Amino acid sequence: MLNAYPDSIGKKFEDCIQLLEEESLKDCFSHFYILPTFFNSDLDRGFSIINYDVNQEFVQDSDLDRLKALGIQLKFDIVLNHLSVASPQFKDLLENGEASPYKDFFIHWNNFWQDESVVGKEGVAVPKPAHLSKLFMRKSGLPVLKVPFPDDSEQPYWNTFYQKVGYTAITPEELSAVIGAREDISEVCTYVNQALKEEQTLDTIDWEGKKLEKDLMIPFLKTKRTFLGQMDLNAKSKKVWDFYEETLEKLADYGGNIIRLDAFAYLHKAVGEINFFNDPGTWDYLERIKKIAEDKQLNLLPEIHAEYGTGLHRAVAEKGYMIYDFFFPGLILHSLESRSSVALKKWIEEILEHNYQTVNMLGCHDGIPVLDLKGKETEQGYGEGLLTDKEIEAVMSSVLDRGGTVKNLYDADGKKISYYQINATFFSALGEDESKLLIARAIQLFMPGIPQIWYLDLFLGTNDYQAVERAGNGGHKEINRTNLSLEKIHEQLSKGVVQEQLKWIRFRNQSAVFEGAFELVESNDADLTLRWSTATEEATLSVDLKALTAKIKHTKGLEVNIYDLV
């Protein structure tokens, strides 16, 4: 499975399809996980959906026909938890307020908490401490975005993920109409515009020093606000479920086969409950989505980031769902840096014991998960995980030393409570060591499940610090989202390590041996041996982590081929 944005390669999706039609990539992929800038969106590079219509800036109907001709099926996201403030539903709410047919489509924060809160700053409800302590935050502070209503009030709505409040620049003429003519009007405009560009709040701007009337300036500037945000949906609303059904129908029509349920664990919310994977509420919602998907012959892949020790991955698998193998990339980094296969073997044994159906990856559009590797939290700390805290810290340190960044989680007071993921390209996380990349790729391709290939990993993408700087606050993920021109791709295709990856990707995608039986062969702690076999064919990957060498032995009938990878 290839993984990219529609504009990751070239300028439009047709450029990527052109590449897949070329001999160098022909027959390498049977699925394409195309990220949601495929749809109309406005934030978080696609995950703030405006609507699920095809984004004509990047994608044409003919592109989908060409993919179908290549035998490539699609994996899409449905973002269950939220929609953009620019969605038709939220725009209707902003325009019509309480009269909007979508007034219950989103979650009014104060109405949700009602008597279980106290009034806080700017009229925003603060849940009682027993409730507040259970909230699982993806950013600092309360998960709220205040938006203007037709009656000139500002209403708080639940906003778990991204938000951005901006201001259009003010002009001297506009400002003169508010505060009157002044000799320094141009200077004042420059000062205010710069302060807002630096993301100062209206309360922290130095009005007094500039001799400006705050009571006049703040109402004026509020008329200049622009909003971006991912507004949480109210899954208690029938209209929301009608919307899900319409969306899944669209995704099936586009050629979807696998649907990733983005952020679904945040969907079920109830007073007195944690806002992440409520039990049984989340299961009820998941089964409801599953019934809709089955009617449209779609396969679901729930996205869950949770500590290994919670067992959520196992619970989801036992319900009959595929699971995202968020443990795999961190385990690979650990194995290659520590020269030990012990932790990775433990995970492979669990996959086999429980017959998990997985999608695994090295890099992806998001970060490299590390929180997922921890054990379950107890009064004594964390219990056993796939890696110990010390081992996780070693993985993090190695990636940070190579230029990566860290994404953290916060409590309601803005205090960091845990790290979440590392942001880096996987190649840079490996110290841009080609031998390590080839070994990592070979292990991935010999793992059970569906190998998902991030385009930057394939073409030796390195950390893009300029993109992070351009993106500004919250732009850490851009380190691993660099768009590649077709010229750059063809330049990279001339490199041996890229050709070697494609050789084994094509082998995995085309060979019938990977439809056979999988075996984790017994080996010492510095080795890893993975084998696939049918009645007539056998393929074995042998890795020596101490020497950082690997070879593949492929037997078909009487023919035996042995290939040294590194």
N, C-alpha and C positions, 0 to 999 in steps of 0.2 A: 504494500500500500504506500503510494507516494503521498506526501503531506506538504501542502503549500497554499499560499494565497493565490487568487486568480491573477494577480500582477506580480507575483514573486519572481517569475522568469519572463524577461521581456517586459512589455508594457501592458499587455492584455492577455486574457486567458488563451486566445488563439495562438500566441507565441509559445506558451507552455505545451499546448497540444501539438504544435509543429515539432517541438523537440521530441515529444513522445512518439511521433510518427517516423522520426529519423532512425536509421539502422542502429546507431549507438545505444538507444534506449528501447528499441522495439522488443516486445515480449518481456520486459522487466517488471511490469506492474499489471495487476488485475483490478486494483481498486485505487481510487484517488480521494483522499480526505481533503476536500477543498474548503478552506476557511471562510467565515461568513461575510467577508466583503463581497462574496458572491451575491449577497442580498443588499438591499438599501440600508445603510447604517451610518453612524456619525461619530463613534467614539470607541476607544479600546480596540481599534482596528477590526471592527466588524461585530463585536459582541454586544454592542448597543444597537439593537435592531430597530429600524424604523418600520419596515415591513419586509415580508419574505418574497417580494417580487424580485426578479433577476435585475441586478445592477447593470444597466445597459452601458455604463462607462467602461466596464471590464469584460462583460460576458454577452455573447450573442447566442441565439437558438442554434445556429449552425455548429457552434462549439460542442454542444451536447450531442449532436448527431455524429460528429467526428469521434468523440470519445466512445460512443456506442459502437461505431464501426471498428474501433480498436479492441473491443471486448472489455472495456474498463467501466466498472460500476462505481457509483459515488457514495461517499460517506459525507453526511451533512451534520451540522449542529442545529438543534432546536434549543433556544435559550429559554428554559421554562420559567426561570425566576423573575425575569424582568424584560422591559421594553424601553426604548428611548423616549425621552421627553418630547422628541419630534415625531413620535408615532401618531397616526391619525386619532387613536383613542385618547392619548394624553393631551393632544392639542385641542380636542373637543372639550375635554375637562377644563382646560385653561380658559377656553373661550366662553363656556356656558356654566361653569361652576356647578352648583347644586342641581341645576336643571339638566346637566349632561346625562345622557343614557349610560355613560361610562364612569359615573361617580363612584361606583363600587368595583370598578375594574382594577383599580390600584388601591393601595393601603394607606388611608389617612392615619398618620402616626398617632395623633392625639385621640382620635376616635377608637383606635385599636386598644389603647391602654385605659382609657376612661377613668374609672375609679381606682385603678391599680397603679396610680402615679401621682406625682406632685407637679405643679407648674414650675418649669425652670426658666432659663434665660430665653428671652424673646418669645415667651409663651409656648415653648416646646415642652411637651410632657416628659418628665424623667421617671421611668418605671421605678417602683419600689425596689429597695436593695435586693430582696430575694429574687426578683425577676431580672434585675440588671446584671446580677452576677452570673446569670445563665446565658447572657447574650454572647454570641460568638462573632467577633468583629473582624471585618476584612480591611478596615481602615480605622484611624484614630477618631475618637468621639462617637456620638450617637449616629446611627445610620439614617440620617434625615437630610432631605433637601427641601427648603422652603421655596414655594413658588407663588406667583401673584394670581389672585382670583379676580373676577370681574367686579366684585364689590370693594376693590382696593385693599382687601386683606391679604395676608401671606399665610398660606396653609402648608403645614409640614407633612411630607409624604415619605414613606419608608424607602430608603435608598441604600441597599447593602453594599453595592459595589461602587463603580466610578461616578464621579460628578465633577463638573467644572462650571463655575459661574464666572463669566467674563463681562467686559464692558466695552461698548464701542467708544472710540475716542470722541472726546468733546471738543467743540470748536469755540474760538473766542466769541463768535456771534451768539452761539447758544448760551454760553456762560453769562454774557452781558445781559441777556434777557432775564436771567435768574437773579443775579446779584447787582446788576447795574453796571454802567460804564466805569472802567478803571484804567489807569495808565499801564498797570502791570498785568492786564488781562491775558496777554499772550504767555507771559511767564507763569501765571497761575495755571493756565491750561496745560502747559508743558509739565508742570510739577504734578498735577492731578493725574494726567494720563500716564506718566511714568510710574507713579505710585501704584496705580491699578494694574499696570503691566507687570510690576513686581509682585502682584498678588497680595498687596496689603488689603486689609479689610476696611470698610468704611469707618469703623470705629477707631482704627489705629492711625489713619491719616492725620497729619498735623494741621488741623483746621485753624487752631488758635495762632500758631506761628505765622500762618499766611493771612491772618486777619480775615477769615472767611466764616460766614454764618453757617454753622453745622446744620441747623434746623432747616435751612434752605437747600444746602448742597446735597444732603443725603437723599431726600425725596427726589430731587432732580436726577441724581446719578442712578437711582433705582429704575428710572424710566429707560436707562441706557443698558440695562443688564441683558445678557444672553445666557441661555441655560443649555448645558449638556448634562445628561445623566441617565443612568439605567434604573428606571423606577420599578420597584417590586410589584408583581402582580398579585391580585387577591384570588387565590385558588378556591375560595369559597363561592366565587361568582360563576354562574352558569355561562355567562358571556366569555369568560376566560377559557372554559373548556370547549366551547364552540370554536373559539379562536385556535386552540391547539389542534382540533380536528381538521379545520380548514388548512392549517399550516402543514400538517403531516400529509394531507392529500397533495398539496403543492410539491412537497419534497419527493414524493413517490413519482409524480409526473415528470420531475426533472431527471429522473433516473437514479434516485436514491435507493440504496440497499441497506446501509447501516446508518442509524441515526444516533448521534452522541447526545445524551441528555446533559446539557451544560448547566451546572449550578443547581441541579434538581434537588439536592439535599437541603437547600435553603428555602424551598417552596412552601413547606407546611409550617405555619406559624400559629401558635396558640399561647395565650397568657398563662404564665406559670411553667412553660416548657422551654427547653433550649431551642434556639432557632436554627439548628443544624441537625438534620436526620432525626426528627421526632419519631418515636416508636409508640403506636403503630401508624401514626398519621402519614408519615412519608411512604411507608409500604402501601397504604391504601391508594395514595396518589400514583405511585409507580405502577401498581396493577391496573389502575384506570387508564394510564397512558399506554400500557402494554396491549390492552384490548383494542384500543384505537389503532395502534401500529400493526397488530396482527391482521386486522381487517384489510390493511393496505399492503400487506406482505413486506413489512419493514422489520429489520432486526434492531433491537435497542442496545446501546452501550452506555450505561449510566456512568457519569463522571463523579468519582468520589475521591477527595483528598482527606485521608484520616490516618492517624497513627496505626501501624500494623497491629499493635496490641489491642485495639478496640475490636478487631475481628470483623469490621464492617465489610471488608472485601470478601470474606468467606460467606457472610450472611447474604450478600447480594448474589454471589455465585450459586449458593444453595437454592435460591429462588428461580434459578434457570437463566440468569443473565450473563452475558459476556462481561468481563471486567477489564478495566484499564490497568495495565501492569506499571503502576507508578513506582514500584519498588526497584524495578530492573535498572534504570540508569544510574541510581546511586550505588547499587550493588556492583555494577560494572566498574564504576570509578574506584570503589573500595578494593575490588579484586585486583585491578591493574596497579594501584598504588601500593597496596600492602603485600602483593604477590601471593595472596591467599584466595582459594576457591571455596572456603568453608561456608561463608555466609550465603554465597550464590547457590551452592549445592543445597543448602537447607531450604531455600525458596523453591528451587526446581523440584525437590522431593515433595513439597507441599502441593505444588501445581499438579503433580502426578497423582498424589494420594487422593486429592479432592476433585480431580478431573476438571480443573478450571479451564474455561475457554477465554483466552486472553488476547488483547491487542497490546503489544509492547513497543517501546521506542527508546532511542537514545536521546536526541534532542527533539524539541517541538516548539510550537509558537509561544508556549508559556515558559516557565523556568524548569530547572532540574529539581525534582522533589527531594527534600531531605527530612521534613517533619514526618512523612509517611513511614520512615524506617524505624521510628521509635516504638518502644513498648507502651503498655497501657499505664496511664497515670494512676497511682495509688497514694495513700497517705504517706508512704515511705519514699515516694518518688516514682520513677518510671520502672515498670517491670521489664521483662525480657522483650526485646525487639529483634528485628533482623540484624541490626547493628547496635552496639552499645553507644552511649552518649559520647564516649571518648573516640570511638571509631567514626561517628558522624561528624564530630568536630574536626577530625583529621581530614575527612573528605571536604568539608567546607573550607578549611584552611588552605588546602592545596588549590582549590578552584579560585578562592579569593586572591591568593598569591599570584595567580595567573591572570588576574584582571577582572574576575567576576564580581557581581554585586549580590546583596542579600535582600530578600523581601521578608518582612516580618508581619506578625499578627498582633493585635492590640486589644486592650479591654476598653470599656466605655469611657474611662477617664483619659484615654490616649496613651496609657502605659503599655510598653511592649511586654507581651506575655510569652512569645515564642518566635523563633525563626520559622519561615514557611518554605521558601525555595531559593535556590541560587539561580541567578541569571547570567548565562554565558552560552556561547556556542559550545557544542560538545567537543569539537576539535580543539578549541582553546582551553576547555576544561581539562583536556588530556595533555596540555602543554604543547599543543600543535605537533604532537609526535605521530607520524604516519603509521608506524608499526603498531602503536597502541590502538589507533583508529581501525586498522584492518582487523586486529584481534577482536575488538569490541563489535565490529560489524559482523564478523564471522560467528561469534557467539549468538548475537541477536538472530541471525538467519537460521541458526540451528536450534533455537529455542522453540518449544511448542507455542502455538498461537499464531497470530497474524503479525508479521514484522511491519511496523509503520516507519517509513523513511522520511525524515525531515530533509528538505531539499538542500539546506545549507550544510548539513553533515555530509551529504553525498559529494558536494562540490567544494569541500574544504573551507567552509566559511569560518572566518575569525571574528573576534569581538569587535563590534562596530561602536566605538566610543563617540564618534561624531554624531551618530544617530541618537544616542542617549542624550547628548548635550542639546541637540536641536529639539528634542521632545520635551525638555524641561522637567519640571516636577512630576514624578510618577512615570517617567519615560524609560525606566530601567529595562523593560522587556525589549526595547528597540535594539538592544545589544545583539539580539539573535534573530532579527527580522529583515535583514538587508535584502533589497531587491537586486537581482542579478540580471544584467543585460544578456541577450543571446550571444553577443561577442565574448563576454566574460565566461559564459558557460562553455563555449567551444574552446576557449583557451584552457579551461580547467579539464575538459575532456581529453586533452593531449597528455595529461599527467597519469603516470602509471598507477598511482593509488586510487584514482577515480575509476580507471578502467578495471582494476582488480575488484573494486566494490561492485561495479555493474556486472561483472562476470558471475559473481556469486549470488547477486540479487536475481539475475536471470535464471540461474541454476535452481534457486529456491522456488521461483515462480513457475518454472516449467517442468521440473522433474517430478515424476510420479512417486519417487521414493519418499517424499515428504507427505504423502497421503498414507504412508504405512505406520509402523509402530515406532514409538520414540523410547529411547533408553538412556538413562544417566548411568554411564559405566563407572564402576568403582575405580577410584584413583587416589593418589596421595593429596595432601592439603595444598600443594603448589601446582597441581595439575587439574585439568578439566577435560573430560572426554564425553562427547554427546554423539549419539548414534541414531540414525533412522534406517529402517529396513522394511522391505517387502519380501515376497517369496523369491524374487529374482534380482533384487537390487539392494545395495547397502551403501550408505554414506556416513562417514565418521569424521568428526572434528576433534583433533587432539591439540590441547593448548598447554604449553609449559610456561606458567606465569613467572617462574623464577628467571628463566632465560628470555622471556617475552618472545617466544616463537610459537608458531602454529602450523598445522598441516591438515589437509583434507584428503582422505582416502575414499575413492569412489569405485565400487565394484558393481559391474553390470554384466550378468552372464559370466563369461570367461575373461572379460576385460577388466583389468585393475589399473586405476590411475591414482597416483599419489602426487599432491601438489603442495609445495612449500609456500605458505602465505608470507611469512616474514622470517 
